[in-house]
Amino acid sequence: MATTINARITPRKTLRVLSKQEVNRLKDNSESGLHELLKRCTFAVLNCGSHSDDCFAVQAEFKEFDVKVEQLDRGIVIDLINAPDHAFVDGELIFGIREHLFSVLRDIVYTHDVIKANGRFDLNKSDDITDAVFHILRNAQVLKYNRLPNLIICWGGHSISREEYDYTKEVGYHLGLRGLDVGTGCGPGAMKGPMKGATIGHAKQHNRNGRYVGITEPGIIAAEAPNPIVNELVILPDIEKRLEAFVRMAHGIIVFPGGAGTAEEILYLLGLLLHPDNQHLQFPVVFTGPENAKEYFQRIHEFIGTALGAEAQKLYTIITGDPIKVAQTMKQGCKQVHEYRKQHSDAFYFNWMLKIEQDFQQPFVPNHANMANLNLRKNQPVHSLAANLRRAFSGIVAGNVKEDGILAVRKHGPFELHGDADIIKPMGELLESMVRQQRMKLPGSKYEPCYRIIS
């Protein structure tokens, strides 16, 4: 039986004080309050290192958990009630988890008060959405203006084989040896491996300023708890702003094998790079895995060619079984990004020149009607098709691991996806291959498809 601990936590670095109104909102259990959001994200952080992607099972294990925020004379304190004991050492909360906890509090308060509530940002306008993402990242102090381009964002699945996981560590190690920092979705699997490898590479080079940036959002955090290596955690309000934060901060992107979430990220990125305004940007992209991942990436490559065309296939390089070459490619790519941004007077820490249209920015609600009405046909610009395919995979992710999506599928059955046969059929085959390879759920969990392909 799992054991729990009650503890009172004070901040060490960030957010030492809150206003009375902010504290009251964090205590508010109503739909307009922030308590449930704080509780969900706080428990995910305390569950660091979890080997489950079942958000309901995790919540049931500690159903008596609660969190309370109090403003005292000397600043704020957080009371943790029935917290999982594996977050503590000899009764003291692990320092990294403490920092993550206050990062959660910082981002929840800032997003509500500054981004959503004060009317400064019109989140129906593209420029305002980008500005909101910038301000959230700046408030989190993850925009490092005094560093040359060296942040490599790594995408990939939480459910990967041991061989694939070891390969992600090897790539991270060679990135670290070359002075490159790592950012991921902050969860387990391909999100943890590159960070773990980079810590060794940085240590060998006596680099004490290595960055391990984790970018997540409330809908996914319960199923993909932040891994313990992350030293800069940011909570964006939704998946679309999370994706924009990735590409605005990145100086290069590495894609490891993964499931529907990885396919969503690939389609998002390719959709952006296919836009006419982005065709001259320097943005190195590598798909990589061990030698036995060739078939996986061949399927991805063929689907991209079928759905988006040969121009999309030219936007990335596939490298298998060669972590040194991957790291060298990223190092050279960062140099090209450096020169390009210097020539065009763009910031190193935030890619303002990248054009992102509203199709990629507006939050997509993955309900049955919206999924069934997605335009998965070729009667539209290729970057718009990529945006809709991204939404389709986003809905599948929601049905797999997000609370609202799982409940919707349980109540109404699988999401239905309609489209041109030459798009929807290969998409179904790609998804089936991911299911066979156990990329949709962690090994040992039976996967029940949350989607139905209808051509």
RARA-V430001 format. One record per helix or strand of 2 or more residues. SS is the DSSP state (a for helix, b for strand). FROM is the first residue (numbers start at 1). LEN is the number of residues. If there is no record, write none. Layout:
ss	from	len
SS	FROM	LEN
SS	FROM	LEN
//
This chain:
ss	from	len
b	4	7
a	20	8
a	35	12
a	55	7
b	66	7
b	75	10
a	85	3
b	88	2
b	92	2
a	95	22
a	126	14
b	151	5
a	162	16
b	181	4
a	189	3
a	193	12
b	212	6
a	218	4
b	232	5
a	239	11
b	252	4
a	260	14
a	276	3
b	284	6
a	291	18
a	310	4
b	317	4
a	323	21
a	358	3
a	368	5
a	382	20
a	403	10
b	415	5
a	421	16
b	451	4
//
